[in-house]
Amino acid sequence: MSQPPPSRSNDFAQTFNAAHGDGGLTRVSIAHILQKIQADPSYLFGQELKQGAGQCPFHKGGASDGNGADAGLPQDDADKILVNSLLAFLFGRLRDHIAAKMPLDEAGRLMLPIPPRSPHGLDPAERAAMAAAAPDVFCSVLRDATCHLLDGLITGWVAELLQEEEHYRSLGSGEISIDAAATFVLRSALEDSALYQRAGYDMLSITKTGSHTAIHICWALVEAAPLLVPGRDAAFYDDLVRRSLKQIVPLSVSSLGMLVHYMEHSGIEPPDGLAVHRLPADQTAFVLDDAGLIRLNAAPIVTFAKPGERYYTGCPAFYSTGLIKLYLDMVAGLALDYHAYDRLQEG
């Protein structure tokens, strides 16, 4: 495989950011919004939060358009900033929920459920059957089961938040926890937003969809390692994958449209859009940098923006410390446990 020219690890991030700008898109960091919520939980219920939280680059303190957004800000963009801020705030609890509720066997290994809609009919707990399956089937079952496991954990997270919200509502005292307040405001925002209603998203489905994408990219990174550096042992690949995570994180800071187009053009995203397919050998997303780490290739970047779209925040998981790493830890642990690096080098 031909090697790209030597490159600094931040070259992709800079090129990707510039491509967003070429499409007329400006990134809005929501870190300051999260800080405001933590400092003053009542901020969740203020009008300013719906208008970009006062410090975003588009906020000029101008007149409202009558729908709660600054006159210069497209309503869809305002909704994205509000929803992603609230999700990012609640994802800290999601991270802790996943870490606490992951099902482990007596040996401390993560237990995977049977993928309910898998065409292969394999139980990941049946190690002999998994070892006998063709590599593509093996990868598909592991990917599918990981997504299904996360679906259950995310459902539990949402259920706990809704129960907490209902608990405080039933008290009738006006008292409420900050997480329950954020859940209430998030649900209301999603129900009132034409953007999210058109897509049919609620807080459960939007979180599951984003998590599937994250797991898909983590498995792709694992599968890329033997493609880029063949013939090494599992310990080498595990170390390489974990050290390379910081090189892959720039994908999570992009707009959704730019992310999808990059995944499609680089081979990460399969034609059917499902996260259960092994990374193809002709993928162009992952390359080695001059330090021997896996990095993202800037060549497949495609500039894209939806009509009227001007601002983006990046994935809410980017703002939740340790959540993306937790997803990679799950995937990398499963890769070692199931001897995936050996299977990926077969044939």
C-alpha positions as CSV (number, residue, x, y, z in Angstrom):
1,M,0.0,0.0,0.0
2,S,1.5,3.3,-1.0
3,Q,2.1,5.7,1.9
4,P,0.9,9.3,2.0
5,P,3.5,12.0,2.4
6,P,4.6,12.8,6.0
7,S,2.0,14.7,7.8
8,R,1.3,16.3,11.2
9,S,-1.5,14.8,13.2
10,N,-3.6,18.0,13.0
11,D,-3.5,18.4,9.2
12,F,-6.8,16.6,8.8
13,A,-8.5,18.7,11.4
14,Q,-7.3,21.9,9.7
15,T,-8.3,20.7,6.3
16,F,-11.7,19.5,7.5
17,N,-12.4,22.8,9.2
18,A,-11.4,24.7,6.1
19,A,-13.8,22.6,4.0
20,H,-16.6,23.4,6.3
21,G,-15.8,27.1,5.8
22,D,-15.8,26.6,2.1
23,G,-19.4,25.4,2.4
24,G,-20.4,28.5,4.4
25,L,-20.5,26.6,7.7
26,T,-19.2,28.1,11.0
27,R,-18.6,25.9,14.1
28,V,-20.1,26.9,17.4
29,S,-18.5,25.4,20.4
30,I,-21.0,24.7,23.1
31,A,-18.5,24.3,25.9
32,H,-19.4,27.7,27.3
33,I,-23.1,26.7,27.3
34,L,-22.4,23.7,29.4
35,Q,-20.4,25.8,31.8
36,K,-23.3,28.2,32.2
37,I,-25.7,25.4,32.9
38,Q,-23.5,24.0,35.6
39,A,-22.9,27.4,37.2
40,D,-26.6,28.3,37.2
41,P,-29.2,25.5,36.5
42,S,-32.0,28.0,36.1
43,Y,-30.3,29.0,32.9
44,L,-31.9,25.9,31.4
45,F,-35.3,27.7,31.5
46,G,-34.1,31.0,30.2
47,Q,-34.9,32.5,26.7
48,E,-31.2,33.1,26.1
49,L,-30.4,29.4,25.9
50,K,-32.8,29.1,22.9
51,Q,-31.0,32.0,21.2
52,G,-27.5,30.6,21.1
53,A,-26.6,31.3,24.8
54,G,-25.5,34.8,24.1
55,Q,-21.9,34.0,23.3
56,C,-22.2,32.3,19.9
57,P,-20.7,34.2,17.0
58,F,-24.1,34.9,15.4
59,H,-25.6,36.4,18.5
60,K,-25.7,40.2,18.2
61,G,-28.4,40.9,20.7
62,G,-30.7,41.7,17.8
63,A,-34.4,41.4,17.4
64,S,-36.1,38.0,17.7
65,D,-37.8,36.5,14.7
66,G,-40.8,35.7,16.9
67,N,-40.0,32.0,17.3
68,G,-37.4,32.3,20.0
69,A,-34.4,32.6,17.7
70,D,-32.2,35.5,16.8
71,A,-33.4,37.1,13.6
72,G,-30.0,36.3,11.9
73,L,-30.0,32.7,13.0
74,P,-31.8,30.0,11.0
75,Q,-34.4,28.2,13.2
76,D,-33.0,24.8,12.4
77,D,-29.5,25.9,13.5
78,A,-30.9,27.3,16.7
79,D,-32.6,24.0,17.4
80,K,-29.4,22.0,16.7
81,I,-27.4,24.2,19.1
82,L,-30.0,23.9,21.8
83,V,-30.6,20.1,21.5
84,N,-26.9,19.3,21.1
85,S,-26.1,21.4,24.2
86,L,-28.6,19.6,26.3
87,L,-27.5,16.2,25.0
88,A,-23.9,17.0,25.7
89,F,-24.9,17.9,29.2
90,L,-26.7,14.7,29.8
91,F,-24.1,12.5,28.1
92,G,-21.9,12.7,31.2
93,R,-24.6,10.7,32.9
94,L,-24.8,8.4,29.9
95,R,-21.1,7.7,30.2
96,D,-21.4,6.9,33.8
97,H,-24.5,4.7,33.2
98,I,-22.8,2.7,30.5
99,A,-19.6,2.2,32.6
100,A,-21.7,1.0,35.6
101,K,-24.2,-1.2,33.7
102,M,-22.0,-3.0,31.2
103,P,-22.7,-6.7,31.6
104,L,-19.6,-8.6,32.6
105,D,-19.1,-12.3,33.1
106,E,-17.2,-13.9,36.0
107,A,-13.9,-13.4,34.1
108,G,-14.6,-9.7,33.6
109,R,-15.4,-10.1,29.9
110,L,-18.1,-8.0,28.3
111,M,-21.1,-10.2,27.4
112,L,-22.8,-9.5,24.1
113,P,-26.4,-10.1,23.3
114,I,-27.6,-12.0,20.3
115,P,-28.3,-9.5,17.5
116,P,-32.1,-9.8,17.0
117,R,-32.2,-9.0,13.3
118,S,-28.9,-10.5,12.3
119,P,-29.2,-12.8,9.2
120,H,-26.4,-15.0,10.5
121,G,-28.1,-16.5,13.6
122,L,-24.9,-16.6,15.7
123,D,-24.7,-16.1,19.4
124,P,-21.6,-14.2,20.3
125,A,-21.3,-16.3,23.5
126,E,-20.8,-19.4,21.3
127,R,-17.1,-18.9,20.9
128,A,-16.6,-22.0,18.7
129,A,-19.3,-21.0,16.3
130,M,-17.8,-17.4,16.2
131,A,-14.3,-18.8,15.5
132,A,-15.7,-21.0,12.7
133,A,-17.6,-18.2,11.0
134,A,-16.1,-16.5,7.9
135,P,-14.2,-13.3,8.8
136,D,-16.9,-11.0,7.3
137,V,-19.6,-12.8,9.2
138,F,-17.6,-12.7,12.4
139,C,-17.1,-9.0,12.1
140,S,-20.7,-8.4,11.3
141,V,-22.0,-10.3,14.3
142,L,-19.5,-8.4,16.7
143,R,-20.5,-5.0,15.2
144,D,-24.2,-5.8,15.4
145,A,-24.1,-7.2,18.9
146,T,-22.1,-4.2,20.1
147,C,-24.7,-1.8,18.7
148,H,-27.5,-3.9,20.3
149,L,-25.8,-3.9,23.6
150,L,-25.5,-0.1,23.5
151,D,-29.1,0.2,22.5
152,G,-30.1,-1.5,25.7
153,L,-27.8,0.6,27.9
154,I,-29.1,3.8,26.2
155,T,-32.7,2.8,26.8
156,G,-31.9,2.3,30.5
157,W,-30.3,5.7,30.7
158,V,-33.3,7.4,29.1
159,A,-35.7,5.5,31.4
160,E,-33.8,6.6,34.5
161,L,-33.9,10.2,33.4
162,L,-37.6,10.1,32.6
163,Q,-38.3,8.4,36.0
164,E,-36.3,11.1,37.8
165,E,-38.2,13.8,35.9
166,E,-41.5,12.2,36.9
167,H,-40.4,11.8,40.5
168,Y,-39.9,15.6,40.9
169,R,-43.1,16.4,39.0
170,S,-45.0,14.2,41.4
171,L,-43.7,16.0,44.5
172,G,-45.5,19.2,43.4
173,S,-43.1,21.3,45.3
174,G,-41.3,22.9,42.3
175,E,-38.1,21.2,43.3
176,I,-36.2,19.5,40.5
177,S,-32.7,18.1,39.9
178,I,-30.5,19.6,37.2
179,D,-30.6,16.4,35.2
180,A,-34.4,16.2,35.4
181,A,-34.6,19.8,34.3
182,A,-32.3,19.3,31.4
183,T,-34.3,16.2,30.4
184,F,-37.6,18.2,30.5
185,V,-36.1,21.1,28.4
186,L,-34.6,18.6,25.9
187,R,-37.9,16.7,25.4
188,S,-39.7,20.0,25.0
189,A,-37.2,21.3,22.5
190,L,-37.4,18.1,20.4
191,E,-41.2,18.1,20.4
192,D,-41.3,21.8,19.4
193,S,-38.7,21.6,16.7
194,A,-39.8,21.3,13.1
195,L,-36.2,20.0,12.2
196,Y,-36.4,17.0,14.7
197,Q,-40.0,16.3,14.0
198,R,-39.3,16.0,10.3
199,A,-36.6,13.5,11.1
200,G,-38.8,11.7,13.6
201,Y,-36.1,12.0,16.3
202,D,-36.7,11.8,20.1
203,M,-33.9,11.8,22.7
204,L,-33.7,7.9,22.6
205,S,-33.5,7.6,18.8
206,I,-31.1,10.4,18.3
207,T,-28.7,9.0,21.0
208,K,-28.9,5.5,19.5
209,T,-28.2,6.8,16.0
210,G,-25.1,8.8,17.1
211,S,-23.8,5.9,19.2
212,H,-24.2,3.5,16.3
213,T,-22.0,5.9,14.2
214,A,-19.4,6.1,17.0
215,I,-19.3,2.3,17.4
216,H,-19.1,1.9,13.6
217,I,-16.1,4.2,13.4
218,C,-14.4,2.5,16.4
219,W,-14.7,-0.9,14.8
220,A,-13.5,0.6,11.5
221,L,-10.4,1.9,13.3
222,V,-9.8,-1.6,14.8
223,E,-10.2,-3.2,11.4
224,A,-7.9,-0.7,9.7
225,A,-4.9,-1.6,11.9
226,P,-4.1,-5.0,10.3
227,L,-4.7,-3.5,6.8
228,L,-2.1,-0.7,7.4
229,V,0.4,-2.8,9.3
230,P,0.0,-6.5,8.5
231,G,1.6,-9.4,10.3
232,R,1.8,-8.0,13.9
233,D,0.3,-9.5,17.1
234,A,-2.8,-8.4,19.0
235,A,-0.9,-6.4,21.6
236,F,0.7,-4.3,18.9
237,Y,-2.6,-3.6,17.3
238,D,-4.3,-2.8,20.6
239,D,-1.7,-0.3,21.4
240,L,-1.8,1.2,18.0
241,V,-5.5,1.6,18.0
242,R,-5.7,3.2,21.4
243,R,-2.9,5.6,20.7
244,S,-4.5,6.6,17.4
245,L,-7.8,7.6,18.9
246,K,-6.8,11.3,19.2
247,Q,-6.2,11.3,15.4
248,I,-9.7,10.1,14.7
249,V,-11.6,12.5,17.1
250,P,-11.7,15.3,14.5
251,L,-14.6,13.4,12.8
252,S,-16.7,14.1,15.9
253,V,-16.3,17.8,15.6
254,S,-17.8,18.1,12.2
255,S,-21.3,18.8,10.9
256,L,-23.5,15.8,10.3
257,G,-23.6,16.3,6.6
258,M,-19.8,16.6,6.2
259,L,-19.3,13.5,8.4
260,V,-21.7,11.4,6.4
261,H,-20.2,12.5,3.1
262,Y,-16.6,11.8,4.4
263,M,-17.7,8.3,5.5
264,E,-19.3,7.6,2.2
265,H,-16.5,8.8,0.0
266,S,-13.7,7.1,2.1
267,G,-15.3,3.7,2.3
268,I,-16.2,3.8,6.0
269,E,-19.9,4.0,5.2
270,P,-21.3,1.0,3.2
271,P,-23.9,1.6,0.4
272,D,-26.7,0.3,2.6
273,G,-25.8,2.7,5.5
274,L,-25.7,-0.1,8.1
275,A,-23.0,-0.3,10.7
276,V,-22.6,-4.1,10.5
277,H,-20.2,-4.3,7.6
278,R,-16.5,-4.9,7.9
279,L,-14.2,-2.0,6.7
280,P,-13.4,-2.7,3.0
281,A,-9.7,-3.3,2.0
282,D,-9.9,-0.5,-0.5
283,Q,-10.9,2.1,2.1
284,T,-9.2,5.5,1.9
285,A,-10.1,7.0,5.3
286,F,-7.3,5.6,7.4
287,V,-3.6,6.0,6.7
288,L,-0.3,5.9,8.7
289,D,1.3,9.2,9.7
290,D,5.1,9.7,9.9
291,A,5.0,8.7,13.5
292,G,3.4,5.3,12.7
293,L,0.0,6.2,14.1
294,I,-3.3,5.8,12.3
295,R,-4.6,9.1,11.1
296,L,-7.4,10.3,8.8
297,N,-6.8,11.0,5.2
298,A,-7.9,14.4,4.0
299,A,-8.3,13.3,0.4
300,P,-11.9,12.0,0.7
301,I,-13.2,15.2,2.3
302,V,-16.2,16.6,0.4
303,T,-17.6,20.0,1.2
304,F,-21.3,19.8,1.9
305,A,-24.0,22.0,3.5
306,K,-27.7,21.7,3.5
307,P,-29.6,24.7,2.0
308,G,-29.8,27.4,4.6
309,E,-27.4,25.7,7.0
310,R,-24.9,28.1,8.5
311,Y,-23.8,26.7,11.9
312,Y,-22.8,23.4,13.4
313,T,-21.7,22.2,16.8
314,G,-20.1,18.8,16.3
315,C,-21.3,15.6,18.0
316,P,-22.5,16.1,21.6
317,A,-20.3,13.2,22.6
318,F,-17.2,15.3,21.8
319,Y,-18.1,17.6,24.7
320,S,-18.6,14.8,27.2
321,T,-15.2,13.9,28.7
322,G,-14.3,10.2,28.2
323,L,-17.5,9.1,26.3
324,I,-15.8,8.5,22.9
325,K,-12.9,6.8,24.7
326,L,-15.3,4.6,26.5
327,Y,-16.8,3.5,23.2
328,L,-13.3,2.7,21.9
329,D,-12.4,0.9,25.1
330,M,-15.5,-1.4,24.6
331,V,-14.6,-2.1,21.0
332,A,-10.9,-2.6,21.6
333,G,-11.6,-4.9,24.5
334,L,-13.9,-7.0,22.4
335,A,-11.3,-7.2,19.6
336,L,-8.8,-8.7,22.1
337,D,-11.3,-11.0,23.7
338,Y,-12.5,-12.4,20.4
339,H,-9.1,-12.6,18.8
340,A,-10.4,-10.2,16.1
341,Y,-7.0,-9.2,14.9
342,D,-6.1,-12.7,13.9
343,R,-9.4,-13.2,12.2
344,L,-9.0,-9.9,10.2
345,Q,-5.7,-11.2,8.8
346,E,-7.1,-14.5,7.5
347,G,-7.2,-15.1,3.8
